[in-house]
Every structure is written in C-alpha cells, then in structure tokens.
C-alpha cells in the first residue's frame, strides 16, 4: 500500500532528529520521534509501506512481525489524523542489502507519535477558505465560497 | 537572499486579479479625494514603508502602533499601503465573498495568483490585498470606528505576512526583548507567558520590540525587527505587572479596547526598532522562580510554528522551513516563569550575557 502526504494542508519539518507536522486544516500539530521520523521520511520519498517496513527490518532487530505491526499502527494513526492519504498498491522497491551500508542492526524502538490539539481553536474561530479567483474577488458579490 | 514566495493558491484564470487590483486602486483614489489624504512614512528594519490613509480617523486608528518606526528622512518606499473605509469616504465597498450561513465571524477567504494576494474577512467588513510587482497593498474596512481592538494594536498583519518574505523576512507570532547587541524571541501560544515575560521587562534595562507579533530578518544574520509598539493587557496582568495601566474588561471576560496600551507612551526609552537575534525562548507558566533550560530545536519549533502559521494565510511549507532553518542556527531554550515577574528580566539578561561570552 502507498500513502502520500496530505499536502498542502499538511506541512512538516525535521530538526534535531524530531519531526514537527502541522495539519493546517484541523489546527492540530504533531511530534514524531525515533523510528516514526524514518517512517515519515519514507512516506515523503513516496515509498510504499512494505518498502518502509523492509528498510526498518534491515536496520533494526525485532521479533517477527513487530516492525510490520508498528508501522501499520502508525499509518493508521496518520490516516486518522488526515496526515496522509491512501493511494493504493505501490511497487515495493528496495535496493539489495549488499548495496546498502546498513551496519549492525540495533534493537527496534516503536515509533513515537504525539498529537497536540491546543491550538485548534484558532481554526475553529478563524477558519480559512482558499478559493479560485474565478469566484472572487472580481465576480458577483454573491459567489459562494463553499464554506 | 529573499525567501521564495509561497506558491499561489489554486489555479486561477490568467490575469484574473489584474482588474481587481486596478479596481482597488481606483476606489482608494476616489476615497482619497472624498476624505482628507494623510500620509505617514515609517521604516521597518531598513525598508521604507509609506502608509496612505483616506481620512484622519483611519490614520489615527491604524498608524498609532507604528509611531516608534516613524522615518524622519523618508525615502522611496519599498511598500505603500493604501487604507480607506466606506463610512468616512462614502465609496462603495469592494466585492466581498459571501459566507455560508453559520460561518464563524472570523472566517477568512483567500485567493492569489502569481504575486498577488487577496484576503477578506467579510463578516468583519475587511479586505487586504497585495501586489508584489508594484510593491502596493490595500486595506479596506467598512467603518474605521468599528474596527475590533486588535486591529489598531497590530495593523496590516496580513499584508506584512505577504510582503516580508519578499525581502527575506518573516512575520512571527512572538514577543521580543533584548539589548542593542542582541535579544530573544519569546514564542508560544496564548497563555504560555510570552506576553507577561515581555511586558515584565519594561521596568528593566531590556529593550522591547513587541509582545505579540514581530518580524525576523533572516539574512545576513537573524535580526528581530519591531513592528508594533502596542502591548496587550491580559486579565492577570494587573496583579503580576503593577507597573502597567489597569486593563478594562467587559463583563463576559472579553478584552475591550482599553486592554491595549502603547508602550512608547509610558516607557519610551524601552521601545526599539530591533536587535540581532541570539536565542529563541519558549516560556511556560511553571515553577516558583524563573528557570532557563536548554531545549531541542523541534520542541521550540512546535511552540513557534503552529501559532504563527495557523493565524495567517497562506500558511506554506516555505515558512515552516524558514523557521526550522532559524532554529538550526539559533539556540533554543525553555523558560519557566511561574514565580515573581520581577525576576524575569535579570534571568533573560543573564542568558544573553552567557550567550555573548
């Protein structure tokens, strides 16, 4: 399965090994740490979920199915928060392990995903509707925004 | 180096906004003939900005917050903002978008094409527009006497948000205090303590650049640029900050006009035009005395970015990336401010001293 980042309403930036994501439409923001950052960066590269799991399995030591389950759960959380959109089945493309400098595997730590809703009132009280210029400002004054 | 402008809003008809821009220009010129034209020249950082008001009432209402930025030797402006209302000038309102029934009063409708932006809060009777190519902007309101209190306190925020990236700066939701050699941004959502921190510094040696919105120039080195000389009084300030005027609050707890004051009235020596940025500090109301601690850049980005991006349109990836870039260069701290407010200024002064050492 592939997912795409729900831009432009979702924007993100990674600094100091942590990713901050803002959902501009809902007024929520999110903090990703550890392996969650790697999953997000994989999604930004357009990788399929299966590819992301295989990449993590090459880097981390975990029980059978543990990484797959953790990634699936995280993607469900991303979908629920409207951070990503499911795009259908993608092609699993992983470079052979021999061509990757993965080094020794380290123990897997489940992804950390924190949601903050303390600023959603801004969007609830002062929502923004982006419209096409064909409807406003120069057309008739009663053009609906679809709000 | 100027930041790239945010990409335009959804696909537009070619030249769709040309006519609308010219209609605004014509409407303002008509208003200027009907009402007395008042001009003010200010300087934001190094950039000369001209404010042209059709009417004295508007000029009094919407230029007061820029009094500390008055330019005594005006030069060719890099931005000219044309301001008028319909009540005073008698000009018909520009076309406003309509909203679906039940839409919040603060709803903003936004559209743009290449280098031109329009935003309206139709329920509040306001429209802002900016054309990058001609360095012109327009702010229309239905009635200058009915502006909500926050507009005179921080006028033309939307226009500044569009214009500042064209000259390598960002509008930031933050307070800023410091010294001529360097200062701090105080970031966070409402209630985080940033305004209390900034206003507590008015009785100290620290300079004040703003308590709610400031600009940050990114190149050649990050620098805070003061925009507004207003201060916003909150319900707990009369107890915490006895040096400030007593705020007046409506019975329902809503802020009234009197809850804004002008810092250059009472503390003219504290107002400044800006200073180099040395640290980004996220206060929180916690603990029994001011305490500074190092924070990860992402923690402080979370305090800075959403509260800025969710208040202005368009909010784009470029702006978030620029803020993250700032945090890659500037150290980030937390500041617990639960104790006596008179201990806050020396704590910030000490931090600035340590950073300069």
Interface residues (C-beta under 8 A of the other chain):
Chain A: X7 X8 X11 X12 X13 X14 X15 X16 X17 X18 X19 X20 X22 X24 X27 X29 X31 X116 X118 X119 X122 X123 X124 X125 X126 X127 X128 X129 X130 X131 X132 X133 X134 X135 X136 X137 X138 X139 X140 X141 X142 X143 X144 X145 X146 X147
Chain B: X7 X9 X10 X11 X12 X13 X16 X17 X19 X20 X23 X94 X95 X96 X97 X98 X99 X100 X103 X104 X106 X107 X108 X109 X110 X111 X112 X113 X118 X120 X127 X129 X189 X296 X297 X298 X299 X301 X302 X305 X306 X307 X309 X310 X311 X313 X314 X315 X316 X317 X320 X321 X323 X324 X327 X328
